[in-house]
Amino acid sequence: MEAVVVDAGSKLLKAGIAAPDQLPPLVMPSKMKLEVEDQQLADGAVVEEVVQPVVRGFVKDWDAMEDLLNYVLYRNIGWEIGDEGQILFTEPLFTPKTLREQLVQLMFEKFNVSGFYASEQAVLSLYAVGRISGCTVDIGHGKIDIAPVCEGAVQHVASKRLEIGGVELTNLFAQELKKSNPSVNLDTSDIERLKEQYACCTEDQLAFEAIGSSCQPERHTLPDGQVITIEKERYIVGEALFQPSILGLEDYGIVHQLVTSVSNVSSEYHRQLLENTMLCGATASMTGFEDRFQREANLSASAICPSLVKPPEYMPENLARYSAWMGGAILAKVVFPQNQHVTKGEYDETGPSIVHKKCF
């Protein structure tokens, strides 16, 4: 059986048999609905509770994660108990050693996998565009990771994690929509759909500041029949990435963060890193974001202007959303046939710490 690749994010889990030039077959919410008995209700009535195993990229609830993976691997992928295969997981930037050990332990002791491997998302995303060196800007649901990668190795000293992401942008969008549509009741799923459909970037800061007088209102009918008007709110989501002060943060914009991160790597790598910059995550697919990023990059004070990597023609158009999974599919075709992975025998002999020796 071919190896399975799993990319478990804070919002979405991507999984499937490794197929390097295809999108992941399974994309589903990274959450579980648990039925719990409410002691305050009569007759011990059961209520549903939504649990999110992954928070800001890291597993926080291992019981829920086990249940989620059980559903994914046995119900969807088609594994059978007693005949489990090999598995590769993507890892977010700065994953603690204890979490790496807990994951490999879960896989061998609960799922009885025959082989295990894990690799960092930044490295895998670059593999997806045919690079082993470059810099990734990964805008996830719960965080933004900026990671310079030299010859397949993440430069952790120079890497940055910003504790903002799609969830903060969704909340910002909700606040702005509420100001202009005070009588409309919006739930989170409505807001996320509207953000995905309407959010976009202006070409620069001056254009953003001028939109108040030139923005054409657009009316949108929600599934429940409510009508909402969307005007300049659509632009604030993207602008917040270049002007974090909109989110109440005293910090530099995303392009400045990238240039600063790379400046902490040896100067001999600067050109290779900056000229192979890759944007990852669903937010990177926002209309106008890539053009705005490149425009800001061209105006940066860096001696070498960052330039964005174009994905190979044979790769899907929405590669940015699934680049880590697709890079994982490429790597899985190498590490397992060449026996570079953690085997069951190695795990039994050494224990969970083997992951640090074999997966780096």
Solvent accessible surface area in square Angstrom, and as a share of the most:
residue,aa,sasa,rsa
1,M,140,0.63
2,E,93,0.42
3,A,7,0.05
4,V,0,0.00
5,V,0,0.00
6,V,0,0.00
7,D,9,0.05
8,A,17,0.13
9,G,18,0.17
10,S,13,0.08
11,K,78,0.33
12,L,58,0.29
13,L,0,0.00
14,K,22,0.09
15,A,0,0.00
16,G,1,0.01
17,I,60,0.31
18,A,4,0.03
19,A,25,0.20
20,P,41,0.26
21,D,73,0.38
22,Q,107,0.48
23,L,68,0.34
24,P,10,0.06
25,P,102,0.64
26,L,31,0.16
27,V,58,0.33
28,M,31,0.14
29,P,68,0.42
30,S,1,0.01
31,K,92,0.39
32,M,37,0.17
33,K,132,0.56
34,L,60,0.30
35,E,130,0.58
36,V,53,0.30
37,E,101,0.45
38,D,42,0.22
39,Q,148,0.66
40,Q,173,0.77
41,L,84,0.42
42,A,83,0.65
43,D,151,0.78
44,G,24,0.23
45,A,39,0.30
46,V,89,0.51
47,V,54,0.31
48,E,112,0.50
49,E,83,0.37
50,V,81,0.47
51,V,20,0.11
52,Q,88,0.39
53,P,0,0.00
54,V,2,0.01
55,V,65,0.37
56,R,77,0.28
57,G,10,0.09
58,F,30,0.13
59,V,23,0.13
60,K,128,0.54
61,D,48,0.25
62,W,53,0.19
63,D,111,0.57
64,A,2,0.02
65,M,3,0.01
66,E,50,0.22
67,D,65,0.34
68,L,0,0.00
69,L,0,0.00
70,N,72,0.37
71,Y,85,0.32
72,V,0,0.00
73,L,0,0.00
74,Y,44,0.17
75,R,178,0.65
76,N,67,0.34
77,I,36,0.18
78,G,42,0.41
79,W,6,0.02
80,E,118,0.53
81,I,153,0.78
82,G,71,0.68
83,D,91,0.47
84,E,17,0.08
85,G,8,0.07
86,Q,45,0.20
87,I,0,0.00
88,L,0,0.00
89,F,6,0.03
90,T,10,0.06
91,E,10,0.04
92,P,12,0.07
93,L,8,0.04
94,F,82,0.34
95,T,30,0.17
96,P,59,0.37
97,K,139,0.59
98,T,90,0.53
99,L,31,0.15
100,R,35,0.13
101,E,51,0.23
102,Q,72,0.32
103,L,20,0.10
104,V,0,0.00
105,Q,73,0.33
106,L,16,0.08
107,M,0,0.00
108,F,3,0.01
109,E,98,0.44
110,K,124,0.52
111,F,4,0.02
112,N,80,0.41
113,V,1,0.01
114,S,57,0.37
115,G,0,0.00
116,F,1,0.00
117,Y,20,0.08
118,A,1,0.01
119,S,12,0.08
120,E,32,0.15
121,Q,21,0.09
122,A,13,0.10
123,V,10,0.06
124,L,0,0.00
125,S,2,0.02
126,L,1,0.00
127,Y,53,0.20
128,A,1,0.01
129,V,3,0.02
130,G,62,0.59
131,R,84,0.31
132,I,93,0.47
133,S,5,0.03
134,G,0,0.00
135,C,0,0.00
136,T,2,0.01
137,V,0,0.00
138,D,25,0.13
139,I,2,0.01
140,G,17,0.17
141,H,45,0.20
142,G,2,0.02
143,K,14,0.06
144,I,2,0.01
145,D,7,0.04
146,I,0,0.00
147,A,1,0.01
148,P,0,0.00
149,V,1,0.00
150,C,10,0.06
151,E,107,0.48
152,G,24,0.24
153,A,52,0.40
154,V,13,0.07
155,Q,56,0.25
156,H,85,0.38
157,V,148,0.85
158,A,4,0.03
159,S,12,0.08
160,K,50,0.21
161,R,43,0.16
162,L,31,0.15
163,E,98,0.44
164,I,22,0.11
165,G,0,0.00
166,G,6,0.05
167,V,48,0.28
168,E,36,0.16
169,L,2,0.01
170,T,5,0.03
171,N,77,0.39
172,L,11,0.05
173,F,0,0.00
174,A,23,0.18
175,Q,106,0.47
176,E,31,0.14
177,L,0,0.00
178,K,91,0.38
179,K,149,0.63
180,S,56,0.36
181,N,14,0.07
182,P,95,0.60
183,S,101,0.65
184,V,11,0.07
185,N,113,0.58
186,L,38,0.19
187,D,81,0.42
188,T,86,0.50
189,S,52,0.34
190,D,14,0.07
191,I,15,0.08
192,E,36,0.16
193,R,130,0.48
194,L,3,0.01
195,K,33,0.14
196,E,118,0.53
197,Q,116,0.52
198,Y,24,0.09
199,A,8,0.06
200,C,19,0.12
201,C,15,0.09
202,T,10,0.06
203,E,104,0.47
204,D,29,0.15
205,Q,81,0.36
206,L,138,0.69
207,A,31,0.24
208,F,35,0.15
209,E,109,0.49
210,A,58,0.45
211,I,18,0.09
212,G,57,0.55
213,S,113,0.73
214,S,75,0.48
215,C,24,0.14
216,Q,140,0.62
217,P,78,0.49
218,E,75,0.33
219,R,174,0.64
220,H,38,0.17
221,T,85,0.49
222,L,6,0.03
223,P,112,0.70
224,D,99,0.51
225,G,47,0.46
226,Q,46,0.20
227,V,62,0.36
228,I,0,0.00
229,T,36,0.21
230,I,0,0.00
231,E,64,0.29
232,K,113,0.48
233,E,11,0.05
234,R,33,0.12
235,Y,44,0.17
236,I,25,0.13
237,V,1,0.01
238,G,0,0.00
239,E,2,0.01
240,A,0,0.00
241,L,6,0.03
242,F,20,0.08
243,Q,39,0.17
244,P,11,0.07
245,S,79,0.51
246,I,49,0.25
247,L,44,0.22
248,G,64,0.61
249,L,65,0.32
250,E,182,0.81
251,D,74,0.38
252,Y,140,0.53
253,G,14,0.13
254,I,3,0.02
255,V,10,0.06
256,H,87,0.39
257,Q,8,0.03
258,L,0,0.00
259,V,30,0.17
260,T,46,0.27
261,S,0,0.00
262,V,1,0.01
263,S,65,0.42
264,N,89,0.46
265,V,15,0.09
266,S,60,0.39
267,S,87,0.56
268,E,138,0.62
269,Y,68,0.26
270,H,39,0.17
271,R,137,0.50
272,Q,73,0.32
273,L,1,0.00
274,L,6,0.03
275,E,70,0.32
276,N,27,0.14
277,T,0,0.00
278,M,10,0.04
279,L,17,0.08
280,C,4,0.02
281,G,12,0.11
282,A,52,0.40
283,T,19,0.11
284,A,8,0.06
285,S,55,0.35
286,M,24,0.11
287,T,100,0.58
288,G,28,0.27
289,F,0,0.00
290,E,74,0.33
291,D,107,0.55
292,R,2,0.01
293,F,0,0.00
294,Q,47,0.21
295,R,105,0.38
296,E,47,0.21
297,A,0,0.00
298,N,85,0.44
299,L,137,0.68
300,S,30,0.19
301,A,113,0.88
302,S,23,0.15
303,A,112,0.87
304,I,32,0.16
305,C,54,0.32
306,P,1,0.01
307,S,41,0.27
308,L,27,0.13
309,V,16,0.09
310,K,139,0.59
311,P,59,0.37
312,P,33,0.21
313,E,183,0.82
314,Y,153,0.58
315,M,15,0.07
316,P,30,0.19
317,E,180,0.80
318,N,57,0.29
319,L,4,0.02
320,A,24,0.19
321,R,69,0.25
322,Y,31,0.12
323,S,3,0.02
324,A,11,0.08
325,W,0,0.00
326,M,0,0.00
327,G,0,0.00
328,G,0,0.00
329,A,0,0.00
330,I,52,0.26
331,L,24,0.12
332,A,4,0.03
333,K,83,0.35
334,V,60,0.34
335,V,2,0.01
336,F,11,0.04
337,P,93,0.59
338,Q,110,0.49
339,N,111,0.57
340,Q,77,0.34
341,H,8,0.04
342,V,0,0.00
343,T,45,0.26
344,K,79,0.33
345,G,49,0.47
346,E,56,0.25
347,Y,11,0.04
348,D,93,0.48
349,E,153,0.69
350,T,60,0.35
351,G,15,0.15
352,P,41,0.26
353,S,45,0.29
354,I,13,0.06
355,V,1,0.00
356,H,47,0.21
357,K,126,0.53
358,K,46,0.19
359,C,0,0.00
360,F,193,0.80
